[in-house]
Amino acid sequence: MKKLLLLIPFSILGVSNLNAQCTPVDCSASLPVYGGTCDSMLMGGDINVAYDDFESFVMNNDCFDAGVFDPALAGTEIAIDLVHDITFASLPAGITGVTNQVDYVTSPGVNTLGCASFTGTPTEAGVFNGTIDLLVDVTLCGLFPIELADQNAAYVMWMTINPDPSFTGLAPTYGTTDASVNLTVTGTTGGTFSGPGIVGSTFDPAIAGAGTHTIKYLVSAQEGAAIAPASDSMEVVVQVSILGIEGNVLNDVTLFPNPANDVLSINGLEGNTENIQISDASGKVMVSHSNITTTSFEMNVENLEAGIYFVRITQNNNARVIRFVKQ
């Protein structure tokens, strides 16, 4: 007889107390005659956060067509006598599986209930296709029953562990003249920041402009035995207000022409400008010049694509952003 591969997904039947032995739940009313489980997914979790879930299953000693497990065995009637030597594979690091019994003996006409607990603190993120591997003793049903011991079987179950999208660096409020701030990922690295005023991993209030803005960090991870990535995100809302510039330092700065084709002239500087940058609508810096000592300055914008851009002028620790259009 061929080895059996019992591809029966595990079910979500409840959550047990942390590190406590699970108590089986009888879901036989919703299962076929030979038993099985009730669903296909374990509870989702988060990386580095304590996890606790369990799965219940039902089996009995009634004969059934083995073709439900393997089409090549269609027409062969079998009955499960004993399940033993249970092990776990392909779980996230930090998660341990254990069944409520070492083995399970079935009886005719009586359902045998079992469960497996999954506890611990996962240290890997992703979508995991774990298995409970076991040996099954079966009987070939018929006029002359034949007993077969130690048939390989595997229950398949799914678990999703989300990465940690946490980050720091943002205050609740800013002024449009405040300097840019660096954002620091405190969870899972490798993600991306997005939102108004975001340039890489920095937030620039001047580029964001006045208003209420949502800054988002999105990260995906596929680690260890995971077969697919899991994703999660964190959002922080900041308020940017228009603030006056001390001494009206940059109020006289003008751009000409606007719209511009080839050269953009910046006038009204005081001769001690630390930096002038041109950024696109996404916040990407396209042109940058530093340590400008003249009151007027020309920037070549010929190579910029047509669209809306922002000129950020920093002078005496003050900043101003002026929008211009490249034709």
Secondary structure, 3 states (H helix, E strand, C coil): CCCCCCCCECCCCCCCCCCCCCCCCCCHHHCCCCEECCCCECCCEECCCCEEEEEEEEECCCCEEHHHCCHHHCCCEEEEEEEEEEEEECCCCCEEEEECCCCEECECCECEEEEEEEEECCCCCEEEEEEEEEEEEEEECCCCCEEEEEEEEEEEEEEEEECCCCEECCCCEEECCCCCEECEECCCCCCEEECCCEECCEECHHHHCCEEEEEEEEEEECCCCCCECEEEEEEEEEEEECCCCHHHCCCCCEEECCCECCEEEEECCCCCEEEEEEEECCCCEEEEEEEECCCEEEEECCCCCCEEEEEEEEECCEEEEEEEEEC
